[in-house]
Amino acid sequence: MLNKSLGVVNSVAISADGQTIVSGSDDGTVRLWRGSWRAWLQVCCDRLRYHPIFTNPQTEEAKAACEVCRKYVWSKEEAKSGD
């Protein structure tokens, strides 16, 4: 997972085919992560779902991040469970 970095992850990019993510950290670490971007998005959204920044988003960035999680992850979970 992204916690293997030694420093704060401050930059993330996704390859054009969506199969590789690269992250850059304050400590100078650059890592490649294999797997689909949707799978990684689900991991990230699920970990942040009950974080205060997601339960009460104040900034435009936080609101946009919540909307991405709702659109690509959480709405699909609700559809599967019949909610």
TORKOL-4160 file (C-alpha; in steps of 0.2 Angstrom, whole numbers, padded with zeros to 4 digits, m for minus):
83
<pt num="1" X="0000" Y="0000" Z="0000"/>
<pt num="2" X="0005" Y="0018" Z="m0001"/>
<pt num="3" X="0011" Y="0018" Z="0017"/>
<pt num="4" X="0027" Y="0009" Z="0012"/>
<pt num="5" X="0034" Y="0026" Z="0008"/>
<pt num="6" X="0046" Y="0033" Z="0021"/>
<pt num="7" X="0039" Y="0051" Z="0020"/>
<pt num="8" X="0024" Y="0060" Z="0016"/>
<pt num="9" X="0017" Y="0056" Z="m0001"/>
<pt num="10" X="0015" Y="0073" Z="m0010"/>
<pt num="11" X="0014" Y="0068" Z="m0028"/>
<pt num="12" X="0004" Y="0055" Z="m0037"/>
<pt num="13" X="0002" Y="0051" Z="m0056"/>
<pt num="14" X="m0007" Y="0037" Z="m0065"/>
<pt num="15" X="m0001" Y="0030" Z="m0081"/>
<pt num="16" X="m0011" Y="0032" Z="m0097"/>
<pt num="17" X="m0017" Y="0014" Z="m0097"/>
<pt num="18" X="m0022" Y="0015" Z="m0078"/>
<pt num="19" X="m0011" Y="0000" Z="m0073"/>
<pt num="20" X="0003" Y="0009" Z="m0064"/>
<pt num="21" X="0003" Y="0023" Z="m0051"/>
<pt num="22" X="0019" Y="0033" Z="m0047"/>
<pt num="23" X="0021" Y="0042" Z="m0030"/>
<pt num="24" X="0034" Y="0054" Z="m0024"/>
<pt num="25" X="0037" Y="0058" Z="m0006"/>
<pt num="26" X="0045" Y="0072" Z="0004"/>
<pt num="27" X="0060" Y="0060" Z="0008"/>
<pt num="28" X="0064" Y="0059" Z="m0011"/>
<pt num="29" X="0056" Y="0041" Z="m0012"/>
<pt num="30" X="0048" Y="0037" Z="m0029"/>
<pt num="31" X="0038" Y="0021" Z="m0030"/>
<pt num="32" X="0029" Y="0012" Z="m0043"/>
<pt num="33" X="0012" Y="0003" Z="m0039"/>
<pt num="34" X="0005" Y="m0010" Z="m0051"/>
<pt num="35" X="m0014" Y="m0013" Z="m0052"/>
<pt num="36" X="m0029" Y="m0004" Z="m0059"/>
<pt num="37" X="m0032" Y="0014" Z="m0054"/>
<pt num="38" X="m0050" Y="0009" Z="m0049"/>
<pt num="39" X="m0043" Y="m0004" Z="m0037"/>
<pt num="40" X="m0032" Y="0009" Z="m0029"/>
<pt num="41" X="m0045" Y="0022" Z="m0029"/>
<pt num="42" X="m0056" Y="0010" Z="m0019"/>
<pt num="43" X="m0043" Y="0007" Z="m0006"/>
<pt num="44" X="m0040" Y="0025" Z="m0004"/>
<pt num="45" X="m0058" Y="0030" Z="m0003"/>
<pt num="46" X="m0062" Y="0016" Z="0009"/>
<pt num="47" X="m0048" Y="0021" Z="0021"/>
<pt num="48" X="m0054" Y="0039" Z="0020"/>
<pt num="49" X="m0072" Y="0036" Z="0021"/>
<pt num="50" X="m0074" Y="0041" Z="0040"/>
<pt num="51" X="m0060" Y="0053" Z="0041"/>
<pt num="52" X="m0065" Y="0070" Z="0047"/>
<pt num="53" X="m0060" Y="0079" Z="0031"/>
<pt num="54" X="m0072" Y="0067" Z="0021"/>
<pt num="55" X="m0086" Y="0067" Z="0034"/>
<pt num="56" X="m0086" Y="0086" Z="0034"/>
<pt num="57" X="m0077" Y="0093" Z="0018"/>
<pt num="58" X="m0073" Y="0111" Z="0020"/>
<pt num="59" X="m0061" Y="0115" Z="0005"/>
<pt num="60" X="m0065" Y="0113" Z="m0014"/>
<pt num="61" X="m0052" Y="0099" Z="m0015"/>
<pt num="62" X="m0060" Y="0089" Z="m0001"/>
<pt num="63" X="m0077" Y="0091" Z="m0009"/>
<pt num="64" X="m0070" Y="0086" Z="m0026"/>
<pt num="65" X="m0061" Y="0071" Z="m0018"/>
<pt num="66" X="m0077" Y="0065" Z="m0009"/>
<pt num="67" X="m0087" Y="0067" Z="m0026"/>
<pt num="68" X="m0074" Y="0056" Z="m0034"/>
<pt num="69" X="m0076" Y="0043" Z="m0021"/>
<pt num="70" X="m0095" Y="0044" Z="m0022"/>
<pt num="71" X="m0095" Y="0043" Z="m0041"/>
<pt num="72" X="m0083" Y="0029" Z="m0044"/>
<pt num="73" X="m0083" Y="0018" Z="m0027"/>
<pt num="74" X="m0097" Y="0021" Z="m0015"/>
<pt num="75" X="m0112" Y="0023" Z="m0027"/>
<pt num="76" X="m0107" Y="0006" Z="m0034"/>
<pt num="77" X="m0106" Y="m0002" Z="m0017"/>
<pt num="78" X="m0123" Y="0005" Z="m0013"/>
<pt num="79" X="m0130" Y="m0002" Z="m0029"/>
<pt num="80" X="m0123" Y="m0019" Z="m0025"/>
<pt num="81" X="m0131" Y="m0019" Z="m0007"/>
<pt num="82" X="m0147" Y="m0013" Z="m0014"/>
<pt num="83" X="m0147" Y="0003" Z="m0004"/>
